[in-house]
Amino acid sequence: MPPARTDLSTFASALAARLPGTWTSEYHRHPSYADQFPLAEQVWDLAQVHWAVSEFVLRHDAVVTGPDGQRLYVIDRPLHRHQFLVAPLEPEDDQVKSHHFVGVAEPNGIALPNDPTRAAAHVTRRVLPRYQRALIAVFDNALSQPEPPHRPAPPQVAQVITLTWYADGALGTPYASVPEEARMPLYVHGFQYHPHQAAFLLPAAYGEDGRALRIQAVARQLAAHGIGVNLRHAAPTTSPGLPTAPPAKTTRAHHR
């Protein structure tokens, strides 16, 4: 385990002093490996900073905090003795939830030279604009959709058609169970009436994909009329066999 570099705290403070606006720096040492994760898990980066925190033991880190809750995570760059890594941290706000980050591009971090003036210029030009755009997008999402977009339950329908996959591969439904207003949509989408089976059946000649497309089309059209469609397999037509009766005992006549 490489020793912690002694200049991280000094570098982070010097970086904070050179960023636009008012920034402060807070330095943390990690007595154990697990201590790096509370902050590392907030890193808003899917590139080299994410790789560094997931693959290396970090003996310390620093957080540089600026206007409007902006926070920058600063660590040594692994395998590069004279460089650092900086990345935005996700916002600390109870109103921001995980679904607010969906669709927002990671602002990501960059490598920095061991020169606070040059490093501040890189952060100002390359990191802060991306970070600010991402923050605006996340907070807009929090305002417009405070709760997760859970899927609603299906609407209640007065009538339902159940299409059944039968054991012989046929797909259809008994004629008597089909409401009159649903018969024409079934015909239009390829279902055929078989009088000797008293059922609407979808020909196997359409193939699996063709039948799936027709089922979807029927379901959409019937839904517009308030009719639901279920799809299920037929129940087994055979019942478990009864236990075999023991053979009848035969008796022998005894002759005297």
KATAQUI-V428052 format. One record per run of one state. SS is the DSSP state (2 for helix, 1 for strand, 0 for the rest). FROM is the first residue (numbers start at 0). LEN is the number of residues. If there is no record, write none. Layout:
BEGIN
{{SS,FROM,LEN} {SS,FROM,LEN}}
END
This chain:
BEGIN
{{0,0,7} {2,7,11} {0,18,5} {1,23,6} {0,29,3} {2,32,8} {0,40,2} {1,42,1} {0,43,4} {2,47,8} {0,55,4} {1,59,6} {0,65,1} {2,66,3} {0,69,1} {1,70,6} {0,76,6} {1,82,7} {0,89,8} {2,97,4} {0,101,8} {1,109,4} {0,113,2} {2,115,29} {0,144,14} {1,158,7} {0,165,5} {1,170,4} {2,174,3} {0,177,2} {2,179,9} {0,188,2} {1,190,4} {0,194,4} {1,198,4} {0,202,1} {2,203,20} {0,223,3} {1,226,7} {0,233,23}}
END
